[in-house]
């Protein structure tokens, strides 16, 4: 039976046990952010055991020079890395001249809570220091949703003896480096700093880039809830920018430090205005006070939960998990800034560089479409449109032309910045995820203007890529796609990945279809539209020829699509043959052994059955699901959610539930034993999909909205709201029935479990 590390609670993540060696894991879980700035759940005071100090600003990155053993033509010059910024959270404390470090104290009581409903994190500890002084510390903090540049900390120290000297140094720690540097070099350099009484400012530049940031904080103190004036002594540690104050406390005295801090950056503001912004932010926040700032933040979170909450009755572990996923998605990206995107780890860790992958389109766009105003998803697609020129240049690197576009596997500004050939130029299926996101956006919003002005240009460029990336095999008398990596990254440089080939076919079909639809809506001929977009009938004919003749590997004997050439040559032993002490295999096996094995990192053929479900029968889905499930090790965070959705489609609700739990509790229960590296933010969108598209069966087909609802045995009921076609609809499902309510927008027709209904306000 699984032992839960964190207390099961519907609205909070609670840690009641202090394990010094595991605090690095909890740093990821207790991360905070507001879509613009964020931080790992680090202790404010010094901590001498394993830790990863992390503070990040979305959109601020370092061009880390590519590091490879053998340089191949086409490699990008750099890998963009989200910058670990100077740490404004730092509070150095000494008790009777001894440095406070929980790793060196006796912990009598410990409690940490991440309150997801209200957006704050609180930590309490009763400790005996190494010099036998008993104290209690309490820290409560949050990152403000309303005031995007700042966070706030209320830090309390209570003593239980007389004549206790407490020295407090609130500061900015500039001795911070990225852990994922290719060449172990700093990403940030300090320009100058200011340390005056209760104010600290550090101005920094990002090396080899145009970015500049200013890290700041301001404080005040109180004893027993009475504000006091303190004496300030500038820090003698060159890495800690701030001023210390010393206090003599007696029995039951409680010292409180209120600290406001954060960042200003050159993406948002001109450098000449930095100081004015900092003064305004700090003065206004300190004037409001911690309690009112916290209330203000709670109100903002209430607005978010009003639209994005999923309520599950009867199963607290499922309820806690989905709220944790929704909470982190909203902390990572809110759509307020059209220049920002979603990193796979958000503000919780540095793996994957904190930049954009195909995860955004495949796993995050559905969540933001369903829970936010449509402009949020539109901004994500507008980024891809604005970066189309760079995608075309990326395709040119591998010899393609005529406006063919290969969108980057990894990017922060439209330039490819991933440095593994097997991923960068072989995992080309990401083009299809972008086309799928366009499709999903259009059917959810009916925003045909976007399609006609921007979306169609992306689709044409992607189609031109597929036309040139295939080649004709005389042996098979079919078009083939060679030298690729499918979603299953445990096979590289393979031929005829079924998912990739089918994606090419679908993209070409969808582009032709939308060209025809645009012509109908605008009363223009196809020929006029082709000419307007630089197309010819010969080009369209070439696309149609590929559609009709592309090779789609299939086994009549097994009645399944073959993942790629050579897959059936492997030793097809199911995953239950792998000893548990060798799981996950990516941490225990050589890469050679993994590549030769039949084991699948994540949904591959089954990813196709998710995206292209209308093209296949349920019988085909059952056959392929049964075959590939037995080889899938789910060592990608993007796998379990797809399996959950597909299990719901074939009405295997017990299996769908198990996969949902794995997807939604991936980080809370650390299934893949890697939580210290950060959370799997983009896969959290997949958890939302597991419920809304899986159990609730939301589909839009032929412009009609369908729900095919199911409910796990352990759930008494579940409900959620979803934005579709400028309406907000509330769906409630219990063990006996499903109901729908129109919250806003005009009346609309729905089909719920094969019954047509009209919703009116």
C-alpha positions, 0 to 999 in steps of 0.5 A: 500500500502506498504511503503518502508523504504529504497529508491527504487534504482536499485544499492543502499539501501538508508536510508534518515530518522533517526529513533533512535529506528530503527537503530538496524534494519538498522544495519542488512541491512547495514552489510558488509563482504568479505566471511571471516570477516564481521560486522553489520552496526553499527555507528562508534561513540557512540550510546546510543539507541538499538543496536547490535554491531557485528564483526565476523570471519568465522570459529571462534566459541565458544563451548557454553555448551548445555542448556536444561531443561531435558537432553536426551541421544544423546544431543551434549555437545555444540552449536557452536556459531560464536564469536562476536569479539572485535570491531575495528570500534569504534571511540569515539568523543567528541566535546568541551568535549561532547560525540558525540552520534546521539541519543542525537543530533538534526538531521538536515540531514541524509543519508546512502547508501549501494552501492552494485555495488561498495561494500561500505557504506556511511553515512552523517549527519548534526547535532546540538549537545547537547551543540548547536554546529553544525557539519557535519559527513561523514563516508565511509567504506568497507570490502576489497575483495582483502585484506581479513583481513582488512576493511577501514573507512574514517571518516570526521568531519566538523565544522561551528564555530571557536575554536571547540575542537574535540577529537578523539579516534580511538580504539578497543572496547573489551567490546563486548559479544555475545547476544546469549550466553546460560549461559551469559558468555563471549566467548573471553578473552583478552591475551594482548594489544598494544596501541602506537600512531596510532596503536592498537592491541588486542590479544585474545583467544576463551575460551575453544578452540584452536582459537586465534585472533588478532584485529588491526587498524592503522590510520592517520589524515588530516585537509582540505585534508592535512596530519598532525602529531598528538599528541597521548594520551593513552586511560584511558578507559580499554575497549577502546584500542587506543590513542586519539588526540585533534584538534582545528578546525575553521569555515569550517575546515574538519578533516579526520580520515583514519582508517584501521583495521581487524583481523588475526586468527589462522585458517589461520596463526600461532600466531608467524606470527600475528604481521608481517601480521598486520604490512604488512597489515596496512603499505600497506593499509595506503600507498595505501590510502583510495581512491585507496583501494576503487577503488581496491575493486570496481574492485573486485566487478565488477568481481563478478557482471560480472558473478552473476548479474541479470538485471531486467528492468521495476520494480525497487523494484524487481531489487533492491531486487535481487541485495541485495540478490546477494550482501549479498550472495557474502559478506557471502561466496566466496568459496576462503577457502575450510574450510568455509561454510555459516551461515544462518545469515552470518555476520549480526547477531548471531541467529542460531549461524552462523553455517551450516544448510541444507540450504547450500545444499538446497538453496545455492549450486544452486546459487554458482553452477550457478554463480561461478567456480564449485570448489566453490560448490565442496568445500562445498560438500567436507566438507560433505565428510570430515565430513562423519565420524562424521555423522556416529557417529551422527547416532550411537547416536540414535542406528544405525550402519553399517556405517549409517550416519545422517548429523548434523542439525547444525554444524561447524566442522561435529559434531552435535551441535543443542540442541533441540531433535525435530530438532536434531534427528527428522528433518532427512530430511536434509540427502536428501538435501545433496544427492540432492546437490550431484545430482545437482552438478553432472548434472551441472558439469559432475564431475563423478570423485567426484561422484565415489571417494567421492559422492557415499560414502556419498550416501551409508552412507545416504541410510544405515541410511534410511534403518535402520530408517524405520520400517515395520508396520504389520497394514499397510503392509508398511515401515513407519518412525516414530517420525520425524519433517518435513520441517514444524517445526510447527509439531513435533514428528509426524509419516510418514511425506510424504516429509521425507518418499519420501526423503528416497525412493528417496535417496535409488533409486538414490544411486542404480542408481548411483552405476549402472552408475559408474559400466557402466562408469568404465566397472566393474560389479555391484558385484565388485562395491558393494564389493569395497564399502562394500555392498552386494546384500542382502543390495541392495535387502533390499533397493529395498524392502523399495522403493517398499513398503514405506508408502506415505500418500495419500487422494483419496478424496482430491487428495493430499498427506497427510503431515503426519499422523493426519494432516487431523484431524486438524481444517482445516481453511485457513490462512485468518481466522487468524487475522492480529494482531496475525501474525506472529503466532510464535510471538503471539501464544503458542507453544501448539496452533501452534502444534494443528493448521493446519498452516505450517511454510514453504513448506513441501509436496511442498518442495518434489514437488520442489526436486522431480518434475520429479516424479509427473505430473503437475496435481498432482502439481496443486492439492497439491499446491492449498491445502497446500498453503491455510495453509502456513504462510511462517514464515520461510524464506525458504518458499516463494521462493519454492512457487514462483518456483512451481507457475511458473511451473503451469504457475501462473505467478502473484502468482509466482511474488508475492512470488518472491517479498516476498522472495527477499524483506523479509529483506528489507521490514521486512515481519517477523518483526525480521530484527534486528536479522540479514538477512536471507542469505541462503534464498537469494539463494532461491530468485535467484532460483525463477528467474533462476529455476522459471521464466526462468525454467532452468532444466537439464534432461537426461543430456540435458539443458532446459529453459521454460521461463516466465516473470512477467507482471511488467517486461519489460525484465530480463537477467542473466548468468549461468555456466553449464557444463563448459560453461557460457551462457547468457539468455535474456527474454522479453515479446515477446522472449527469446535469449541465447548466449554462453559466454565461453566454447564449443558449446552446445545444448539447448532446449528453450521453446520446440525449440532446438538450438545450441549455438556457440561462 
